[in-house]
Structures are given as structure tokens and as C-alpha cells.
């Protein structure tokens, strides 16, 4: 019995891609849901990050990579071009839906915070990149609080 090492190597690559993209998707969902749920605690000082919702919806397009890796694992060869095109379109659609849901939620959530009486602070919260985090507080004096967020 002769073992085709090229086919086995491709299957190993398929297995690695499944493990890698599944791990990223699971970690992304875990951290995304954790920070998403924390948004609804409504503490005195809150920081909203656009990336929280994006983390939660990230597996929508990473799932396509897992499927293509599974094809390689099962068959031992690369998926045909027509299948790759379909999954690529699905991955692009998942990415667009993820960005749109991020934008819609950002508009809805910031409006809802302002309705609850929160005030948007100017500047970037501690530990966030510019334009990624927005700090909301109940009282304007808390905007200058450098010790929390």
C-alpha cells in the first residue's frame, strides 16, 4: 500500500486551517459576546467600542474558511474553483453584513445611551485607539476621571 504524501500534506493543511479559523471564530465570539453583554450593564462610566459588535459577528465570514478547509481535509485536494467562488461570495457577504450590523448598532446604541441621560465625552478613552472607543458618563465631571477607563 503506497501512501500519497502530497495528498496527506494537503489534508494536514486542511486540518490546520480548520483548527486555526475555528479557534479564531470561537475566541472572537466569546470575547465579543462578553463585551456586548457588558454594554447593557449601564454603569456610571461606560466605554463603547465599535469593535465589540464586529467581534461578535466575525464568525459569519470565518465560517467559510472552515468549510473550505474541511473540503481539503475530506477530499485531500483543493476545492474546485466554482465552489471557492461561491464561498468567497458568502465570505464577502458575511463581512458586509457584519459591517452593516456594526454601523446600525452603533447608531442605535449611542442614541439609546443619550436617551438614558448619558453624556458623550470628548477625546479618546484610555486604552483605545482614536475613533475606536467612545466614553459615556452620567455626570459631566466623570469625563475627567482618568482612573477608570
N, C-alpha and C positions, 0 to 999 in steps of 0.2 A: 504494500500500500504506500503510495507516494503522497507526501504532504505538499500541497502547493503553498510555499512560504509567502508568496506575493499576496495571495488571497487571505491568508491568515494575518498578514501585516495590515491589510486593509480593514479586516474585521476588528483588529485591535484599535485602529484609529477610530472606527465607528464607536467602539465601546468607550474610548476616552472622550469622544465628543459628547456622547450621551451623559456620561458622568459629569463632565465639565458644565455643560449647559443646563442639565437638571439641577446641579448644585447651585449654580448662579441663580436660576429661577426660584428655587426653594428659599435660598437666603434672601433674595430680593423681596419675595412675598412676605417672608417672616418679618423683616425689618420694616417693610412698607406698611403692613397691617399694624404693627406695633406703634409706629409713629402716627399713622392715620387715626387709630383709636385714641391716642393721646390728644389729638386735636379737639376732641369733644369733652375734655375734662373742664374746660373753661376756668382756668386759674386766673390769678390777678395779672400775671405776666405770661404771654403766650408768644411763641415764635412759629410762624407758618412758613414752611418751605415748599416750593413748587416740586421739589424732587421727591417728596413723600408720596404723592399720588403716582408719580411716574414709577417709583419703585414697586408700587402695588400692582401696576398694570404691565410691568416689564415682561412677565412670563407670557403675555399674549403673543409676542413675536419671538421669544426664545424657544417656545414650544416647537416651532417649525424646524429649528436646528436639531432638536432632539429627534424629531421624526426622520429627518434625512440621515442622521447618524444611525438610527435604528434600521433604516433600509440597508446601509452599508454593513451593519452588524449581521443582519439576517442573510443577505444575499452574497456578501463578500465582494461586491463591486459597487461602483458609484451609481447613483440613481440616474435613470435616463433623463435627457435634457427636458422633455415635456413635463416630467414630474418635478424637476428642480425649478422650472419656471413657475408652475402652479404654487409651490411652497414659497418661492421668492415673493410672488404677488401677495400671498397670505401674510408673509412676514412684513411686507411694506404696509399692508392694510392694518395689521395689528399695531405697527408703530404709529401710523397716522391716528388711529382710534385712541391710542394711548396719549398722544399729544393733545388731541381734541378734548378728551376727558379731563386731562390735566388743566387745560385752559378754562373749560366750563366750570370745573370745581373751584378753581382759584377765584373766578368772578363771583360765584355763588357764596363761597365761604367767607370771602372778605366782606361782602355785603351783609351777610348774616352776623358777622362779628360786630360790624358797625351798628347794626340794629340792636344788638345786645348792649351797646354802650361802650364798646372798646374803642380806643383811640390808637390810630396808627402812628408809630414813632418814626421819625426821620433817621436816616443813616442805616448802616448795616449792623445787625446783631452780632455779638461776639461769637466767633467760631464759624461764621457763614461767609461765603463768597459774596461779593457785591451782586445785587439783584436776585439772589437765591433765597434769602430769608427776609421776612418782614416781622417786625416786633409789634405786638398789640398789647396795650395795657388798659386797666380800668381807670386809673388816675394819671394825669399828665406828669406828676412828679416821678412816677416809676420809670419813665423813659430814660432818666439819667442814672438808673440803677445799673451799675457796672458789675455787680457781684452775681447776679442771676441773669443769664443769657446775655 
